[in-house]
Each structure stands twice: as structure tokens, then as C-alpha cells.
Amino acid sequence: MWLMATFTFREAWRKKVVLVAGVLTLAFLVLYGTGLHFIARDMVNTANPAATATSYFAMMQSILLFVMGLYLASFLVAGLAILAAVGSVAGEIENGTLYTLAVRPLSRSDLLLGKFLGQAAMLVIYAALFFLALAGLVYWQTGLVIPGLVPALGLFILEPLVLLAVTMLGTTRLTTLGNGVLAFALYAIAVVGGMMEQIGALMESTAAVYTGVVTSLILPADAIYRRLVAAVVDRMPVGNGQDVPYFINPQSMLGPFGSQSTPSDWMLVYTLVYIVILLSVAVCIFNRRDV
């Protein structure tokens, strides 16, 4: 399994989809950094955000820019997770390359889990570098050290792993095209549901909140993003009680990009169990499939 993981990791970096994702990521960072530069010129320093209302809201603006950057970056990371693994099994069956691996002393479960681990290692490195680049740009242009940087980084890395598990399950049963359509459709549903949940929380609509919860159970990718935002915003310093009231809610200032309805710790546990169950089902299906 570890040999297959190493082989998959090396192959993943050679794929054209990773090259395309790298070019798009670089373009995104250049555009994002340029926007930050021009916006930050009109902002005050955020070194002591709780001192005055002006500096506090400047910090809130910086976090809003960071959160929006992460929201858009999530689409690139999700796209790479899906496209990199969409044909891991189905594509090799269609091309006939799986048969060369099947004759080797390697069980199907080792083959599938090795592919998952190799793809996961590539995604972890890519997502971590992407996240740190965004945080570095925000610090460079605004002087803000992102609160809760380490837990937020861990949550950002977890998001593509959920999509990778979904795609690995799909590739054991569906065609490459069908698997890609299904994975992107599920991700779109999760994103729309998460947006509805936050808007519902802002408007105090219980039905909209429950809709978002249901979509998070189907695919918890957006729920991980919302927990990430909470990990950052909840570590902001409180107001000084004078210019900045203690009871101000920073989440409401982020609007639908925030986490007004924050997933609980149980959602994180559910996400980890979700990944394990999907991989277990994928192994079971692949073992029974006639190739």
C-alpha cells in the first residue's frame, strides 16, 4: 500500500491538472495580492485592534478579505481534489492500465488505499501552501497575523480530503465522466446549502438553517469551511467596552461568508467518520467488482 501511495504521489505531481491548478493558483494569488495592496492603502494599522473602533473595524476588514480569499480558494482546492482522483480506478479500467497493476502481488484494497494516500499527500501539501500564501499576503499588506492560524490551516487541509474520499468512492463504480459530474454536483449542493444556512441564521429562518445542516450531512465540505471561519473569528480580541462594545458580533459583519451558524465539534467527528466509511465502502465495492 505504501509503495502504491508513493507511486501515486509522484504521478499526481506529473499530471497536467496539477500544472493547470498551479498556474491558476499563481494567477489567483497575484490578483488577490494586487487587490489587497490597493485596499490596504486606505486602512489603518491593525497592530492594536482593540484600542479604538477604527483599528478594530480595520482588523475586521482584513479578516473579511482573508475569509473571502479562502472561500474562493476552496473552489480551486476542491476542483483539484476532484479532477486529480476522478479517474483513479475508472480511468485506468477504461485505458486498460489497471490490468498491469492487477497481476502484481498487490491486493485491491492496498491499491485503492494507496492511491488515496498518495493523492491525499499531494492535496495536503498544495492546500497548506495555498493557505499560508493567503495568510502571508494578508500579513504583508495589512500587518494582521491571522488569529487561530494553526487550527484554521488544519481545517483547510481537511476540506479537500472529504472530496477526495467522495471521488474515490465514485471511481470504483462510475465512469470517469459520471464520477466527475456527481462529485461537482455534490460540492455545488454543499456550497449552496451552506450559504442558505448562514443567510437563514442571519434572518432567523429555522427552515433555511436546517436545509444547510442536511446538505452538510450529505457532504460536509462547506461545514468545514464554516468551522474554519469560526476558528479565526472567535479568536479575535473583544472590544474595549467603550469605542467598541463587548457584545458586537463579528460574524454578522462577514455576512454569508461568515459562520453565524457554526458547526459543532460533532460535525468534525462526523467528517472524519464520513471519510473512513466512504473509503471502506469504496474498498468493498472495488473488491467485488469484476474487472
Stockholm file with secondary structure:
# STOCKHOLM 1.0

chainA/1-291         MWLMATFTFREAWRKKVVLVAGVLTLAFLVLYGTGLHFIARDMVNTANPAATATSYFAMMQSILLFVMGLYLASFLVAGLAILAAVGSVAGEIENGTLYTLAVRPLSRSDLLLGKFLGQAAMLVIYAALFFLALAGLVYWQTGLVIPGLVPALGLFILEPLVLLAVTMLGTTRLTTLGNGVLAFALYAIAVVGGMMEQIGALMESTAAVYTGVVTSLILPADAIYRRLVAAVVDRMPVGNGQDVPYFINPQSMLGPFGSQSTPSDWMLVYTLVYIVILLSVAVCIFNRRDV
#=GR chainA/1-291 SS CHHHHHHHHHHHHHSHHHHHHHHHHHHHHHHHHHHHHHHHTTSCCCSSTTSCHHHHHHHHHHHHHHHHHHHHHHHHHHHHHHHHHTTTTHHHHHHTCHHHHHTSSCCHHHHHHHHHHHHHHHHHHHHHHHHHHHHHHHHHHHCCCCTTHHHHHHHHHHHHHHHHHHHHHHHTTSCHHHHHHHHHHHHHHHHHHHHHHHHHHHTTCHHHHHHHHHHHHHCTHHHHHHHHHHHHHTTSCCCCSSSSCTTCCHHHHHGGGSCSSCCCHHHHHHHHHHHHHHHHHHHHHHHHCCC
#=GC SS_cons         CHHHHHHHHHHHHHSHHHHHHHHHHHHHHHHHHHHHHHHHTTSCCCSSTTSCHHHHHHHHHHHHHHHHHHHHHHHHHHHHHHHHHTTTTHHHHHHTCHHHHHTSSCCHHHHHHHHHHHHHHHHHHHHHHHHHHHHHHHHHHHCCCCTTHHHHHHHHHHHHHHHHHHHHHHHTTSCHHHHHHHHHHHHHHHHHHHHHHHHHHHTTCHHHHHHHHHHHHHCTHHHHHHHHHHHHHTTSCCCCSSSSCTTCCHHHHHGGGSCSSCCCHHHHHHHHHHHHHHHHHHHHHHHHCCC
//
